[in-house]
Amino acid sequence: MYWEKCQDQPPPQMYWEKCQDQPPPQMYWEKCQDQPPPQILPNELRHIIQDQRKLLNLEKFTIRSFSLQTIHIEQFHRLISRVSSLSITTEMSTGAVSSPPVKPLFDEQRIITAIDIDYDRLCSVVSLSEEVWTCGTDNIIKLYNSRGKLLKSIQTSSGNWPWDIAVTRDGDLFYTDRETRTVNLVKNKQIQTVITLQGWVPLNVCSTFSGDLLVTMVSDDDKQSKVVRYSGSTETQTIQFDDQGQPLYSSGHYNTKYLSENRNLDICVADWAAEAVVVVNQSGKLRFRYTGYPSNTKEPFYPRGITTDSQSHILTADFNNHRIHILDQDGQFLRYIQDCGLHVSWGLCVDIRDNLFVTEYWTCKLKKIQYLGDQVVISLDICHCSSFYVHVT
């Protein structure tokens, strides 16, 4: 073959090798250093990303982040031939491991939808993808889509109204029945009792990243209160006292204690009677108590619903003051949600896109609120040329 005959011959000198000693050509972008950077309109980029999500059926769209670097012309020529195709991946969260994209808090929140729910009084809400389960002061648990259409109704097996509801990552629905002292599973339209308590009454319930259930409960004599973790129907952890042997939570009859697990696996309890949000770590050790902002305010703080989002924010419903408190994962106050016409806000949950759902106890309205934005920043600096930014909110 030809190449066998030419093995002893020196390789041909490529054009780029001949030009190594010559100054690089002046590119157009080098001439435009003093011009403002090109911009992509946020709406245009948002629509592009939304279209790609639909085409690829992705739940989360992750754009790789890039650090600011200086690249000279020779390096640029070598690198450009090695550019690989864009990688688009679906993030599958397995607890506190994955790190989501950073999303900024909006200074001004907005209501996306407000749905009238058919209850005398509306209490709890939990999110299942684009749909939400709700419960109130009757014995029907109802599933709605984001447009307010009723999709499904489930009547409790006892005929009692559920004290609280929770949904797992697999879509299984649980509810607590304080009259029968049970935690019940709804699956394939069948209701099965998975936990029956003796000496204790179940109150609120939430599902964890690992698939466990966390249940707040009060003793029959109303003198004790605790959080219990269940794997299936097996009790695996009890959280009741701090390191000094003092009760972590208040007690009392009909004492609501909504709870939620954060991304760092902290357990956050809205202790209404104690006028505090009590946060313990995964082992049950007290991390902090939040008693409102500012701490010396004369306004009473009665937290009801509580939830967490992809940024590890803690959100709790201050129902007496008609607003939502947003905290960071260490209990530092960040801001209120209070300009959305909230009235006696009660139950809270966040969907997979970090939209907040709020139930209003007396008006029976379910409000969907946008309070976080999507942010993507790409910065490119080649041979000190102007940077190129993309910003999405």
C-alpha positions as CSV (number, residue, x, y, z in Angstrom):
1,M,0.0,0.0,0.0
2,Y,1.0,3.6,-0.5
3,W,1.3,4.3,3.2
4,E,3.6,1.3,3.7
5,K,6.0,2.7,1.1
6,C,6.1,6.0,2.8
7,Q,6.8,4.8,6.3
8,D,10.4,6.0,6.1
9,Q,9.6,9.3,4.6
10,P,9.0,12.3,6.9
11,P,5.4,13.3,7.3
12,P,4.1,16.2,5.2
13,Q,4.3,19.5,6.9
14,M,0.8,20.7,7.7
15,Y,-0.2,24.3,7.0
16,W,-0.6,25.1,10.6
17,E,2.9,23.9,11.3
18,K,4.2,26.3,8.7
19,C,2.4,29.1,10.2
20,Q,3.5,28.7,13.8
21,D,6.0,31.6,13.6
22,Q,3.5,33.9,11.9
23,P,1.2,36.1,14.0
24,P,-2.3,34.8,14.2
25,P,-4.9,36.4,12.0
26,Q,-7.0,39.1,13.6
27,M,-10.4,37.7,14.1
28,Y,-13.6,39.7,13.8
29,W,-14.3,39.3,17.5
30,E,-10.9,40.8,18.4
31,K,-11.9,43.9,16.5
32,C,-15.1,44.2,18.5
33,Q,-13.6,44.3,22.0
34,D,-15.1,47.7,22.7
35,Q,-18.6,46.7,21.7
36,P,-21.2,45.5,24.2
37,P,-21.5,41.7,24.6
38,P,-24.2,40.1,22.5
39,Q,-27.3,39.1,24.5
40,I,-29.9,36.4,24.2
41,L,-33.3,37.5,25.4
42,P,-34.5,35.6,28.5
43,N,-37.8,34.7,27.0
44,E,-36.2,33.3,23.9
45,L,-33.9,31.1,25.9
46,R,-36.7,30.0,28.2
47,H,-38.8,28.9,25.2
48,I,-35.9,27.0,23.7
49,I,-35.3,25.1,27.0
50,Q,-39.0,24.4,27.4
51,D,-39.2,23.0,23.8
52,Q,-36.2,20.8,24.5
53,R,-37.8,19.5,27.7
54,K,-40.9,18.5,25.8
55,L,-39.0,16.8,23.0
56,L,-36.8,14.9,25.4
57,N,-39.4,14.4,28.1
58,L,-36.9,15.5,30.8
59,E,-38.0,16.4,34.3
60,K,-34.9,18.5,34.9
61,F,-32.7,20.2,32.4
62,T,-29.1,20.8,33.6
63,I,-26.7,23.1,31.8
64,R,-23.1,22.5,32.7
65,S,-21.4,25.4,34.4
66,F,-18.1,26.9,33.0
67,S,-15.4,28.7,34.8
68,L,-13.8,31.9,33.4
69,Q,-10.6,31.2,31.5
70,T,-8.3,33.0,29.1
71,I,-7.4,31.0,25.9
72,H,-4.9,32.2,23.3
73,I,-5.4,31.7,19.6
74,E,-3.1,28.7,19.3
75,Q,-4.9,27.0,22.2
76,F,-8.2,27.9,20.6
77,H,-7.3,26.3,17.3
78,R,-6.2,23.1,19.0
79,L,-9.3,22.9,21.3
80,I,-11.9,23.7,18.6
81,S,-11.2,20.4,16.9
82,R,-11.9,18.5,20.1
83,V,-15.2,20.0,21.0
84,S,-17.6,17.2,21.9
85,S,-21.4,17.3,21.6
86,L,-23.5,19.0,24.2
87,S,-24.5,16.6,27.0
88,I,-28.0,16.7,28.3
89,T,-28.8,14.6,31.4
90,T,-31.7,13.9,33.7
91,E,-30.9,14.4,37.3
92,M,-32.2,11.6,39.5
93,S,-32.1,12.7,43.2
94,T,-31.4,10.1,45.8
95,G,-31.6,12.2,48.9
96,A,-29.1,14.7,50.0
97,V,-26.4,13.7,47.5
98,S,-27.2,15.7,44.3
99,S,-26.7,19.4,44.1
100,P,-29.4,21.2,42.2
101,P,-28.8,24.4,40.1
102,V,-28.9,27.6,42.1
103,K,-32.2,29.4,41.9
104,P,-32.6,33.0,43.2
105,L,-35.5,34.1,45.4
106,F,-37.8,36.6,43.7
107,D,-38.2,40.0,45.4
108,E,-41.8,40.0,44.2
109,Q,-43.7,36.7,44.1
110,R,-46.6,36.1,41.8
111,I,-49.7,33.8,41.9
112,I,-49.8,31.4,38.9
113,T,-53.2,30.0,39.7
114,A,-55.9,30.1,42.4
115,I,-58.2,27.2,42.6
116,D,-61.5,26.9,44.6
117,I,-61.5,23.6,46.4
118,D,-64.8,22.0,47.5
119,Y,-64.4,21.8,51.2
120,D,-65.9,23.5,54.2
121,R,-62.3,24.1,55.5
122,L,-59.2,23.3,53.5
123,C,-56.2,21.9,55.4
124,S,-53.4,19.9,53.8
125,V,-51.9,19.7,50.3
126,V,-49.1,17.4,48.9
127,S,-47.7,17.4,45.4
128,L,-47.5,14.5,42.9
129,S,-45.6,15.8,39.8
130,E,-48.1,18.2,38.1
131,E,-51.0,17.1,40.4
132,V,-51.9,17.7,44.1
133,W,-53.7,15.8,46.7
134,T,-55.8,17.8,49.2
135,C,-57.8,17.2,52.3
136,G,-60.0,19.2,54.6
137,T,-62.7,18.8,57.2
138,D,-64.6,16.0,55.6
139,N,-63.8,12.4,54.8
140,I,-62.8,12.8,51.1
141,I,-59.3,13.2,49.9
142,K,-59.2,14.8,46.5
143,L,-56.7,14.9,43.6
144,Y,-56.6,17.9,41.3
145,N,-54.5,18.9,38.3
146,S,-52.8,22.2,37.9
147,R,-55.8,23.7,36.2
148,G,-58.2,22.9,39.1
149,K,-59.9,19.9,37.5
150,L,-60.9,17.2,40.0
151,L,-59.3,13.9,38.9
152,K,-59.9,11.5,41.7
153,S,-61.7,11.3,45.1
154,I,-60.9,8.8,47.9
155,Q,-63.1,8.3,50.9
156,T,-61.5,7.3,54.1
157,S,-62.2,3.7,55.2
158,S,-63.5,4.8,58.7
159,G,-65.6,7.7,57.5
160,N,-63.5,10.1,59.6
161,W,-61.8,13.1,58.1
162,P,-58.0,12.7,57.7
163,W,-55.8,14.7,60.0
164,D,-53.0,14.9,57.4
165,I,-51.8,13.3,54.1
166,A,-48.5,12.5,52.5
167,V,-47.4,11.1,49.1
168,T,-44.2,9.1,48.5
169,R,-41.8,9.5,45.5
170,D,-43.5,6.4,44.0
171,G,-46.9,8.1,44.2
172,D,-48.3,6.1,47.2
173,L,-50.8,8.2,49.3
174,F,-50.9,8.0,53.1
175,Y,-53.2,9.6,55.6
176,T,-53.5,9.7,59.4
177,D,-56.8,9.0,61.2
178,R,-56.5,10.2,64.8
179,E,-59.9,8.7,65.8
180,T,-58.8,5.1,64.9
181,R,-55.1,5.9,65.8
182,T,-53.9,4.6,62.4
183,V,-51.8,5.5,59.4
184,N,-53.3,4.2,56.2
185,L,-52.0,3.5,52.7
186,V,-54.1,4.2,49.6
187,K,-52.9,2.2,46.6
188,N,-54.8,1.1,43.5
189,K,-58.0,2.5,45.1
190,Q,-57.6,0.1,48.0
191,I,-57.0,1.3,51.6
192,Q,-54.7,-0.6,53.9
193,T,-53.8,0.2,57.5
194,V,-50.1,0.0,57.9
195,I,-49.6,1.5,61.4
196,T,-51.8,1.2,64.5
197,L,-50.8,3.1,67.6
198,Q,-51.4,2.2,71.3
199,G,-51.2,5.0,73.9
200,W,-50.5,7.6,71.2
201,V,-52.5,9.5,68.6
202,P,-51.1,10.2,65.1
203,L,-51.1,13.8,63.9
204,N,-49.2,14.9,60.9
205,V,-47.1,12.8,58.4
206,C,-44.6,13.2,55.7
207,S,-42.6,11.0,53.3
208,T,-38.8,11.1,53.3
209,F,-36.3,10.9,50.5
210,S,-35.5,7.3,51.5
211,G,-39.2,6.3,51.4
212,D,-39.7,6.2,55.2
213,L,-42.6,7.9,56.9
214,L,-42.2,10.5,59.7
215,V,-45.2,10.9,62.0
216,T,-45.8,13.4,64.7
217,M,-47.9,12.1,67.6
218,V,-49.2,13.0,71.0
219,S,-49.8,10.7,74.0
220,D,-53.3,9.8,75.2
221,D,-52.9,12.0,78.2
222,D,-51.8,14.9,76.1
223,K,-48.6,15.3,78.1
224,Q,-46.0,14.0,75.6
225,S,-45.2,14.6,72.0
226,K,-42.7,13.0,69.6
227,V,-41.7,12.3,66.0
228,V,-41.4,8.6,65.0
229,R,-39.8,7.3,61.8
230,Y,-41.3,4.2,60.2
231,S,-39.9,1.9,57.5
232,G,-43.0,0.2,56.3
233,S,-44.9,-0.6,59.5
234,T,-41.6,-0.9,61.6
235,E,-40.6,1.8,64.0
236,T,-37.0,2.7,63.4
237,Q,-36.4,6.0,65.2
238,T,-38.0,8.1,68.0
239,I,-37.2,11.8,68.4
240,Q,-38.6,13.3,71.6
241,F,-35.9,14.9,73.9
242,D,-32.9,17.2,73.5
243,D,-29.4,16.5,75.0
244,Q,-30.5,17.9,78.4
245,G,-33.5,15.5,78.5
246,Q,-36.0,18.3,77.9
247,P,-38.9,17.8,75.5
248,L,-38.2,19.0,71.9
249,Y,-41.9,19.5,71.1
250,S,-44.9,20.9,72.9
251,S,-47.8,18.7,73.9
252,G,-51.6,19.2,74.2
253,H,-54.8,18.0,72.7
254,Y,-55.3,18.5,68.9
255,N,-51.8,20.1,68.7
256,T,-51.0,20.4,65.0
257,K,-47.4,19.6,64.1
258,Y,-46.8,19.6,60.3
259,L,-43.3,18.3,59.4
260,S,-41.0,18.0,56.4
261,E,-37.6,16.5,55.6
262,N,-35.0,18.9,54.1
263,R,-32.5,18.0,51.4
264,N,-29.7,17.8,54.1
265,L,-32.0,15.2,55.9
266,D,-32.9,17.6,58.7
267,I,-36.4,17.1,60.1
268,C,-38.3,20.3,60.3
269,V,-41.4,20.5,62.6
270,A,-43.8,23.5,62.7
271,D,-44.8,23.4,66.4
272,W,-47.9,25.6,66.5
273,A,-48.4,25.5,70.3
274,A,-44.7,26.3,71.0
275,E,-44.8,29.1,68.4
276,A,-41.6,27.8,66.9
277,V,-40.1,25.8,64.0
278,V,-38.0,23.0,65.6
279,V,-35.3,21.5,63.4
280,V,-33.2,18.4,64.3
281,N,-30.7,16.6,62.2
282,Q,-31.0,13.1,60.8
283,S,-30.0,11.6,64.2
284,G,-32.6,13.7,66.1
285,K,-30.1,16.2,67.6
286,L,-31.5,19.7,68.0
287,R,-30.0,22.1,65.5
288,F,-32.1,25.3,66.1
289,R,-35.5,26.8,66.9
290,Y,-36.9,29.6,64.8
291,T,-39.5,31.7,66.7
292,G,-40.2,34.4,64.0
293,Y,-38.6,37.4,62.5
294,P,-37.5,39.7,64.0
295,S,-37.1,37.7,67.2
296,N,-38.4,40.5,69.4
297,T,-41.5,41.1,67.4
298,K,-44.8,41.5,69.3
299,E,-46.7,39.7,66.6
300,P,-47.5,36.1,67.6
301,F,-45.9,33.5,65.5
302,Y,-48.1,30.4,64.9
303,P,-46.6,28.2,62.2
304,R,-48.9,25.7,60.6
305,G,-47.8,24.1,57.3
306,I,-44.1,23.6,56.5
307,T,-42.2,22.4,53.5
308,T,-38.7,22.5,51.9
309,D,-37.5,23.1,48.3
310,S,-34.6,22.2,46.1
311,Q,-32.5,25.0,47.6
312,S,-32.9,23.6,51.1
313,H,-35.1,26.6,52.0
314,I,-37.5,26.0,54.8
315,L,-41.0,27.6,54.2
316,T,-43.6,27.8,56.9
317,A,-47.1,29.2,57.0
318,D,-47.6,32.0,59.5
319,F,-51.4,31.7,59.3
320,N,-52.3,34.3,61.9
321,N,-50.3,37.0,60.0
322,H,-51.3,35.7,56.5
323,R,-47.8,35.2,55.2
324,I,-45.0,32.6,54.5
325,H,-41.6,32.7,56.2
326,I,-38.6,31.6,54.1
327,L,-35.5,30.5,56.0
328,D,-32.2,29.0,54.9
329,Q,-31.3,25.5,56.1
330,D,-29.6,27.0,59.2
331,G,-32.7,28.9,60.3
332,Q,-31.7,32.4,59.1
333,F,-34.7,34.4,57.9
334,L,-34.5,35.3,54.2
335,R,-37.8,37.0,53.4
336,Y,-41.6,36.8,53.5
337,I,-44.2,35.8,50.9
338,Q,-46.9,38.2,51.9
339,D,-48.0,40.1,48.7
340,C,-50.1,37.3,47.2
341,G,-53.4,38.1,49.1
342,L,-52.9,35.2,51.5
343,H,-55.6,34.7,54.1
344,V,-55.2,32.2,56.9
345,S,-52.5,30.2,55.1
346,W,-52.4,26.6,56.4
347,G,-51.0,23.7,54.4
348,L,-47.9,24.0,52.2
349,C,-46.1,21.9,49.6
350,V,-43.6,22.4,46.7
351,D,-43.8,20.6,43.4
352,I,-40.9,19.3,41.3
353,R,-40.4,22.8,39.7
354,D,-40.3,24.6,43.0
355,N,-43.7,26.1,42.7
356,L,-45.3,26.7,46.1
357,F,-48.9,25.5,46.8
358,V,-50.7,27.1,49.7
359,T,-54.0,26.2,51.2
360,E,-56.3,28.9,52.7
361,Y,-58.2,27.4,55.6
362,W,-61.4,29.5,55.5
363,T,-61.6,30.5,51.8
364,C,-60.8,27.0,50.6
365,K,-58.6,28.4,47.9
366,L,-55.5,26.6,46.7
367,K,-52.9,29.1,45.4
368,K,-49.9,28.2,43.3
369,I,-47.1,30.8,43.8
370,Q,-43.8,31.3,41.9
371,Y,-41.2,32.6,44.3
372,L,-38.0,31.1,42.8
373,G,-36.4,31.8,39.4
374,D,-34.2,29.7,37.1
375,Q,-30.7,31.2,36.6
376,V,-28.1,30.2,34.0
377,V,-24.9,32.2,33.6
378,I,-22.4,31.4,30.9
379,S,-19.2,33.5,30.8
380,L,-16.7,33.2,27.9
381,D,-13.4,35.2,27.8
382,I,-11.0,34.3,24.9
383,C,-7.9,36.5,24.6
384,H,-9.5,39.2,26.8
385,C,-12.4,39.7,24.5
386,S,-15.8,40.9,25.9
387,S,-17.7,38.3,28.0
388,F,-20.9,36.7,26.8
389,Y,-23.7,36.3,29.3
390,V,-26.9,34.4,29.3
391,H,-29.3,35.1,32.2
392,V,-32.7,33.4,32.7
393,T,-35.2,34.4,35.4
